[in-house]
Every structure is written in structure tokens, then in C-alpha cells.
């Protein structure tokens, strides 16, 4: 089983010779590669939790690279997609990018260009996963707050003093201070700046 921190390059190409050559190239730089002759084989083996990227040929029997890209998108896959083709044109390139591809490479693919594209894709995916982890941690902390503590937190975010929040909420300023202290403790922050960061991390991902 793969480590969640070990990137995997999922390679899909119906040409056996091309697939084997590309897999060999990627492995020479230490990348883990899982290769497939077609889209259905990939979909059977894909592990959404894996870190890495998808390297898809555009012209394949059964399911084309663009169709496979759309299916992956519908499944909620967040793996970055690199499209390869030996028959590139503006329309195919535009469609690939509209569907979220991060690169479009023409065959025969230059080895350096390919490796750089794959490394960029993996790094982009790593940053995305790290970003989501930060937001998830912030949401988990905020879920600890009571309804009253959330109201007090909203007042802090609006720049209210304890007395102002007390008037708005109909409670004493001392009670507001007690709730504020509890908010800081539950959110595991020690400054207003840290509190703001946690709050904004959740606000960025709220619908």
C-alpha cells in the first residue's frame, strides 16, 4: 500500500511501447508509477487519497483521455491532470484546459518537459492537500464552540469591545470576557491574529 505522502503518477496510454518507456523514465527519477492501457483499468485501481498526478493520452479506444478526464472530475478526483497527444490541435487543447487539465503535451514528449510538468503537478497537488488540511483543522476547532461562544467570536471579528458585545447579546461584559477566553482556549490560539487566521480559514471554504 502506498504511503499517503508518496506521490503516485497514474499513467494511461494504449500504446504499450510508449507506456513502458514513459513509466521507465519516471521511475528513473524516483517516482512511483502505476500504468494502465485504458481508462476503465485506471478507474478500477484509482485510490482518490493518493498524492500525485494523472498522465493521460488523449486518443485511446473505449474512453478517450478527455472523456476519462471528465469522468474523473465527476467522481470528485482532485489529482492534477496532464494530457498527452500525438495529434494536438487548438480545440483539443482548449477542451482539456476547460476541464481542468494543468498541462497539455504533444508527442513525442521531450523528457525534460515531461518530468518538469509531472513535478509541477505533484507540487501543486501537495500544496492543495496541505491547504485543505489547514481548513479542515480550522473547521474542527470551530465545531467545539457553543452557540454563545460563536456569537462572541462574531463580535470579535466585527471589532466589538467586550462592552459592545455585552450590549448586543444582553449579557454582562464579564460574561463576554469569560466566553472570549473559552474561545481562545478551544481554538488553541493565543493572539487575535491567530484567531483571525483560524476564522478566515473556515470562511474561505464556506459555501
N, C-alpha and C positions, 0 to 999 in steps of 0.2 A: 504494500500500500504506500502511496506517495505521502511524503510529509507535506502538510498544508503550506509550508514555506518554500518547498522545492518547486520551481516553475516547470510546467509541462508544455511542450509545443505539440499541439494536435495538428498533424499534417494529413491532408486529404488530397489525393491525386490518383487518377485511374491509370496513369502510366507507371508501370512497375519500376522501370529503369530510373525515371525522374524521381519517383518517391524514395527509392533506395538511396540515390545519390544525395538528395536533399537531407534525408534523415542522417546519413553518414556525416555530412558537412556540419549539421547542427550538433551532433554528438561530439565532434572533434573539439568544440569549444566548451564542452562540459554540460550541454543542455540535455535534459531528458526529453525524448521524443516518442510519441505514440502515433504510428502511421496507419492510414486506412485507405482502401481502394475506392470507397464511395461514401456518400453521406449517410445512408442508413446504418452502415457499420459504425461510423462515428457516434451517431445518436444513441446506439445501443451501449457504447462504452463510456460516453462522456460523464465526467464527475463535475458537477457545477461548482463544487467547493474548491477545485484546483486553481492554483495561481498559474498564470501563463498566457498563452495566446493561441489563436487558430490560424492556420496557414492553409487556405483553400484554393484549389484550382477552380477556374470558372466554368470550364467546359467538361462535363462528366455525364455519363449515362445515368439514367434513373432520376437523379436530382442534381441540378446544376449548382455551381458554387453560390450564385445569387439566391437560388431557391433555398439552399441549405442555410445561408446566412439569415434569410427571413424566418425560417423555422426555428433557428437558434434564438433569434430575437423574440419570437412568440413564446418560447419556453422561458424567457427571462434570463438567458445566459448573459453574463457580464464580461465574458472573455473577449478581449480585443480581437478583431478580425483583420487579417491581411489577405487580400485577394491576389491570385496569380493568374496570368493568362498568356497564351501564345497568340491570341487574336484580339488584342486590345483595340478599343475604339472609344470615342468620347462618350457615347451613350452608356456603354457598359461601365466605364469609369464613374460617370455621374451617378448611375443607379447604385453602384457599390457604396459610394460615399453617402448617398442619401439614406442608405440602410445602416449606416454607422461604421463602415469599414474605416480603419485608420491608415491604411496604405494600399496601393494598387501597383503591383509589379508586373512588368512584361517579361515573358520568357524569350530566350534563355536568360534566367535571372543572374545578374552579377553577384558573385559570392559575398563580396563585401557589403553590397547594398542590402542583400537579403539578411545577413547577420545583424547589420545595424538596425534594420526595420524590426526584426524579431526582438532585439534587446530593448528598443524603444517601446515596443508593445508591452513587453513584460514589465518594464519600469512603470509605464502608465497604469497597468493593472495593479501593480503593487501599491502605487500612490492612491488609487481609487479604493482599494480594500482598506488601507490604513485610514483613509478619510471616513469611510463608512463605520469602521470600528470606533473611531472617536465619537461619532454621532450616536452610535448605539450605546456607548458607555454613558454619554450625557443623558440620553433618554432614560436609561436605567436608574440613574441617580435621581432625576426629577420625579420618577414614579414613586419615590419614597415619601414625597411631601404630602401633607394633609391638604384638604381644600383651603383651610385658613392660611396655611403656610404658602400656598400658591398665590393667594390674594396678596399677602405681604410681599412676596417676591415680585409680583407685578408692580406693586408700588415702588419698590426699589428700582426696578427697571425704568419706571417713569420719572425717576429722580425725586420722589417724595421723601420728605423727612419723616421721622417716626411720628411726630405730632400730626403731620398732614395725613399720613396713612391711618392714624388712630381716628381722626375725624371722619374720613371716608368710610371706614369699616365699623365705626361705632363702638370701638374698644379703647382701652387706655393705652397711652404711649408706652408704658412699661410692658404691657402685654405684647405690643408690636415688637419691642426690643427682644423679648423672650422668643417670639416666633422667628425673628431675624437670626438670632443666634442658632436656633434649631435648623434653619435653612442652610446656614453656612456649614453646620456640622454634617447634615445629611448629604449635602452636595460635595463635601470633602474639599472645601475651598477656604482660603484664609484671607482673601482680599476681594475688593469689589471687582477688580479686573478679572480675577479668576472666575468669579460668579458670573460676570457678563459673558465670558468665553463659553462657559457651560450652557448658559441660557441661549446664546446665539447659535451654538452648535445644534441645538434641538430645533430652534426656529427655522434654520436653513432647510431642514428636511421635512418640516410640517407641511401638509397639503394646503 
